[in-house]
Amino acid sequence: MKIVILGPANPYRGGIAALNERLAVEFIRGGHEVIVFNFKLQYPGFLFPGKTQFTDDPAPEGVKILPRVNSINPFNWWMVGRELKHLSPDMIIVRYWLPFMGPSLGSICRIVRKNGHTRVICIADNIIPHESRPGDRLFTNYFVKGVDGYIAMSREVFKDIDLFVKHPVKRMAAHPVYDHYGTIVSRETAIKTLGLSSDYRYLLFFGFIRDYKGLDLLLEAMADSRLKSKPVKLIIAGEYYGNQDKYEALIKKFNLEERLVLCTDYIRADEINNFFCAADIVVQPYKSATQSGITQIGYHFDKPMLVTDVGGLAEIISDKKSGYVVSPCSNAIADAIVDFYDGHREESFVLETRKLKKNFSWDNLTMKIMEVYKEIRKS
């Protein structure tokens, strides 16, 4: 088949770009012809909360990535739509994670479908965003009218699709394991590489720091008197996308300066394995969520995970077997961390994590995409 993936890819950074690139590789391995239609302007600078949208990481080998889409230029949408219409791929896989992208991606997909051949399948990361803004529902309503079928990676998004589409063709497919972020190294090697002390055990909070990700809850949990008495430090690895002053004030309030390892710049792909391999457990104290690529990096590195019971996070962790599923409050987070160390859970949790990660294959995602494609071709 001729397949186009419509969404961000290298040199843009982040989990959505990473999944698009890895999905392209998987389809190419399956014998398909794949082109990624990337953004040439994803976000205007004033709308982007981080330091830069770009990465220095190399592009994946063997994947054709074309910079095409300007998210704020309607003339560009028409041009890209016309190009894809004449290219006439069998399938376009479009990513939808933010209503801001609804007008551009929706317009392109509407134009392409006029060729009567191309089918459009949306991988919906979010239908209702974590942080709402005026126009969200309007933009999403516009976008879905250019789509034939859907893939959701959490039950919450699977249900949310019905709020915008009557009788959608859709499938659930769990977010696959991110298996392209390096090899597993020993804890000792990772700690030495990062310049950390082997006298401590380490928790890991990884990824862009946004309000909905609940770092404030984790900082409050770290102030628990039971944790203060343990040789445990928290690694915070990721760039601030929210109010940095808020977190710095909490660190000072709880006197956590000596109990944190702050790595608040963007983490390069070739550095990721050391952060995960140095940690005993990955903590995702989210206040809201659908699914998360961080858990799938954790699975790749056989790491137990502590997640909050929001969105789809609880769907992929076996509570008290491969990790913890707790309420999004600091006391519950602290209780789980204390239990992990006092109960010496790491070895048994790692064994269960290795079993569970077999459920999150790339084959499953491509199979579900093909199921949707075949169904919409019949209709």
C-alpha positions in Angstrom: 0.0 0.0 0.0 0.9 3.6 -0.4 0.6 5.2 3.0 1.0 8.9 4.1 1.5 9.8 7.8 0.3 13.3 8.3 1.8 14.9 11.4 5.0 16.0 13.1 8.3 14.2 12.7 12.0 15.0 12.9 13.3 17.7 13.3 10.3 18.3 15.5 10.6 16.7 18.9 8.2 15.0 21.4 6.3 11.8 21.7 3.9 12.4 18.8 6.8 12.8 16.4 8.5 9.8 17.9 5.5 7.6 17.4 5.0 8.8 13.8 8.6 7.9 12.9 8.5 4.5 14.6 5.1 3.7 13.0 6.6 4.6 9.6 9.4 2.2 10.2 7.0 -0.5 11.1 4.9 -0.1 8.0 8.1 0.0 5.8 9.2 -3.3 7.4 5.8 -4.7 6.4 6.5 -3.9 2.7 4.5 -0.7 2.4 5.6 2.6 0.8 5.4 5.3 3.4 5.9 9.1 3.3 5.6 11.4 6.3 4.1 14.8 5.5 5.6 16.8 8.3 5.1 20.4 9.4 7.2 23.2 8.2 5.6 25.4 10.8 3.9 23.5 13.6 3.3 26.2 16.2 3.9 29.9 16.0 6.7 30.8 18.5 4.4 32.7 20.8 2.1 29.7 21.2 4.9 27.3 22.1 5.5 26.9 25.8 9.0 25.4 25.7 12.5 26.7 24.6 12.4 25.1 21.2 10.2 22.9 19.0 13.2 21.2 17.4 15.6 18.4 18.2 19.2 17.7 17.2 18.5 14.0 17.2 19.1 12.4 13.8 16.1 11.5 11.6 15.2 7.8 11.3 17.1 6.1 8.5 15.0 5.0 5.6 12.0 7.2 6.3 11.0 9.8 3.8 10.0 13.0 5.7 8.8 16.0 3.7 8.3 19.4 5.4 4.9 20.6 4.0 2.3 21.8 6.5 2.0 25.3 7.8 -0.6 25.1 10.7 -1.7 28.8 10.3 -1.7 29.4 6.6 -5.0 28.4 4.8 -3.4 28.8 1.4 -0.8 26.2 2.4 -3.6 23.8 3.5 -5.1 24.0 0.0 -1.7 23.4 -1.6 -0.9 20.4 0.6 -4.4 19.0 0.2 -4.0 19.3 -3.6 -0.6 17.6 -3.5 -1.9 14.7 -1.5 -5.1 14.4 -3.6 -3.0 13.9 -6.8 -0.5 11.7 -5.0 -3.5 9.5 -4.2 -2.2 7.4 -1.3 -4.4 4.4 -0.3 -4.4 5.7 3.3 -3.6 8.8 5.2 -2.9 8.3 8.9 -3.4 11.7 10.6 -2.5 12.5 14.2 -5.0 14.5 16.3 -3.8 15.7 19.7 -4.9 19.4 19.9 -7.9 21.3 18.5 -5.6 24.0 17.3 -4.6 21.6 14.6 -8.2 21.0 13.6 -8.5 23.7 10.8 -5.3 22.8 9.1 -5.4 19.0 9.2 -9.1 18.9 8.7 -8.9 21.1 5.6 -6.1 19.0 4.1 -8.0 15.7 4.7 -11.2 17.1 3.2 -9.5 18.0 0.0 -7.6 14.7 -0.3 -10.8 12.6 0.1 -12.3 14.2 -2.9 -10.1 12.0 -5.1 -12.5 9.1 -4.2 -9.7 6.7 -3.4 -7.8 7.8 -0.3 -9.1 6.8 3.1 -8.2 8.9 6.2 -7.6 7.2 9.5 -7.1 9.3 12.6 -4.9 8.2 15.5 -6.6 10.2 18.2 -4.3 11.1 21.1 -6.9 13.4 22.5 -10.3 14.4 21.3 -11.0 16.6 24.4 -7.7 18.3 25.4 -6.1 18.2 28.8 -6.1 22.0 28.9 -9.3 23.5 27.4 -9.4 26.7 25.3 -12.1 28.6 23.5 -12.9 27.1 20.1 -11.9 23.5 21.0 -15.3 21.9 20.2 -15.7 24.0 17.0 -12.3 23.0 15.7 -12.7 19.3 16.5 -16.1 19.2 14.9 -14.5 20.6 11.8 -11.7 18.2 11.8 -13.7 15.0 12.2 -15.7 15.7 9.0 -12.5 15.0 7.1 -11.9 11.5 8.7 -13.2 8.1 7.8 -12.1 6.0 10.8 -10.3 6.2 14.1 -7.8 4.5 16.4 -7.8 5.4 20.1 -5.1 4.4 22.5 -7.2 4.7 25.7 -10.8 3.9 26.6 -11.4 7.5 27.5 -10.6 8.7 24.0 -12.4 5.7 22.5 -15.6 7.0 24.2 -14.9 10.7 23.5 -15.0 10.0 19.7 -18.7 9.2 20.0 -19.3 12.8 21.3 -18.3 14.1 17.8 -19.1 11.3 15.4 -22.2 9.2 15.0 -21.5 5.5 14.6 -17.7 5.9 14.0 -15.6 3.1 12.6 -13.0 2.8 15.4 -10.7 0.4 17.2 -8.8 0.4 20.5 -5.0 -0.2 20.2 -2.8 0.3 23.2 0.1 2.7 22.8 3.1 0.5 21.7 6.3 0.2 23.6 8.9 2.8 22.6 11.7 0.4 21.8 14.0 2.8 20.0 15.5 4.8 22.9 18.6 2.7 23.4 19.5 -0.4 25.3 19.1 -1.4 28.9 22.3 -0.7 30.9 23.0 -1.6 34.5 22.0 0.8 37.3 25.6 1.3 38.1 26.5 2.3 34.6 23.6 4.7 34.3 24.3 6.3 37.6 28.0 6.8 36.8 27.1 8.2 33.3 24.7 10.7 34.9 27.2 11.6 37.6 24.9 10.5 40.5 25.8 9.0 43.8 25.4 5.3 44.3 24.5 5.9 48.0 20.9 6.8 47.0 18.0 5.1 45.3 16.2 7.1 42.6 12.6 7.9 41.5 12.1 9.3 38.0 9.7 12.0 36.8 10.2 12.2 33.1 8.9 14.4 30.3 7.7 17.9 29.6 6.6 19.6 32.9 3.0 20.8 32.4 0.4 21.5 35.1 -1.8 18.5 34.3 1.2 16.2 34.9 1.1 16.7 38.7 4.7 17.4 39.5 3.4 19.5 42.4 1.7 16.5 43.9 4.9 14.5 43.7 7.0 17.3 45.3 4.5 17.4 48.1 4.7 13.6 48.5 8.5 13.9 48.7 8.0 16.1 51.8 6.4 13.2 53.6 8.3 12.5 56.8 8.5 8.7 56.0 10.4 9.5 52.7 12.6 12.1 54.3 14.2 9.3 56.4 15.0 7.2 53.4 18.1 7.5 51.1 15.8 8.3 48.1 16.1 11.1 45.6 13.8 12.2 42.8 15.2 12.8 39.3 13.1 15.4 37.4 14.1 15.0 33.8 12.3 17.3 31.4 11.8 20.8 30.3 9.4 23.2 31.9 6.3 23.9 29.8 4.4 25.5 32.7 5.0 28.0 35.5 8.6 27.2 36.6 8.3 29.6 39.5 5.5 27.6 40.9 7.6 24.4 41.2 10.7 26.3 42.4 8.5 27.8 45.2 7.3 24.3 46.2 10.9 23.0 46.3 11.9 25.8 48.6 8.8 25.5 50.7 9.4 21.7 51.4 13.2 22.1 51.7 13.7 19.6 48.9 16.8 21.1 47.3 19.1 18.3 48.5 16.6 15.5 47.6 16.1 16.3 44.0 18.2 15.9 40.8 17.0 18.6 38.4 17.7 18.0 34.7 15.2 20.5 33.3 16.5 20.8 29.8 15.3 18.8 26.9 16.6 15.2 27.2 18.2 13.9 24.0 17.1 10.6 22.6 20.5 9.1 23.2 20.4 10.1 26.9 17.0 8.7 27.8 18.2 5.1 28.6 20.4 6.3 31.4 17.6 8.2 33.2 15.3 5.2 33.1 18.0 2.7 34.0 19.2 4.7 37.0 15.7 4.8 38.5 14.0 2.1 40.6 10.5 3.3 39.6 8.9 5.8 37.2 6.3 8.1 38.8 3.5 9.7 36.7 1.4 11.7 39.2 -1.0 13.1 36.5 -4.1 15.0 37.4 -5.6 14.2 34.0 -4.5 12.0 31.1 -5.6 9.9 28.2 -2.5 7.7 27.5 1.2 8.4 27.9 4.3 7.6 25.9 6.3 7.8 29.1 4.8 4.5 30.4 5.8 2.9 27.1 9.4 4.0 27.5 9.2 2.6 31.0 8.0 -0.7 29.7 10.9 -0.8 27.2 13.4 -0.5 30.1 11.5 -3.0 32.3 10.7 -0.3 34.9 7.9 -0.5 37.5 5.6 2.5 37.3 3.5 4.5 39.7 0.6 6.1 38.0 -2.5 7.9 39.1 -6.0 6.6 38.4 -6.9 9.1 35.6 -7.6 8.6 31.9 -6.1 5.5 30.4 -3.0 5.2 32.7 -4.6 2.6 35.0 -5.4 0.4 32.0 -1.8 -0.6 31.4 -0.4 -1.0 34.9 -1.2 -4.0 37.1 -1.8 -2.5 40.5 0.6 -3.9 43.2 2.0 -6.4 40.7 3.9 -4.3 38.1 3.5 -1.0 39.8 0.9 1.2 41.6 -2.4 2.8 40.5 -3.3 5.5 43.1 -5.6 8.4 43.5 -4.1 11.8 42.3 -3.2 13.1 45.8 0.2 13.4 47.5 -0.6 11.1 50.4 -1.5 8.2 48.1 1.6 8.8 46.1 3.8 8.8 49.2 2.1 5.7 50.5 3.0 3.8 47.4 6.6 4.9 47.3 7.0 3.9 50.9 5.4 0.5 50.3 7.7 0.0 47.2 10.9 0.4 49.3 9.7 -1.1 52.6 8.2 -4.1 50.8 11.2 -4.6 48.6 8.9 -4.8 45.6 11.4 -4.0 42.8 12.3 -7.5 41.7 8.8 -8.9 41.5 7.5 -5.7 39.8 10.2 -5.9 37.2 9.3 -9.5 36.4 5.6 -8.6 36.0 6.5 -5.6 33.8 8.5 -7.8 31.5 5.4 -10.0 31.1 3.0 -7.2 30.5 5.0 -5.3 27.9 4.4 -8.1 25.4 0.8 -6.8 25.2 2.0 -3.5 23.7 3.4 -4.5 20.3 3.7 -2.4 17.1 2.1 -5.3 15.2 -1.1 -4.8 17.2 -1.3 -1.1 16.3 -0.7 -1.7 12.5 -3.2 -4.6 12.6 -5.9 -2.4 14.1 -5.2 0.3 11.6 -5.6 -2.2 8.8 -8.9 -3.4 10.3 -10.3 0.1 10.2 -9.1 0.6 6.7 -10.8 -2.6 5.5 -14.0 -1.7 7.2 -14.2 1.8 5.7 -13.3 0.5 2.3 -16.4 -1.7 2.4 -18.7 1.1 3.5 
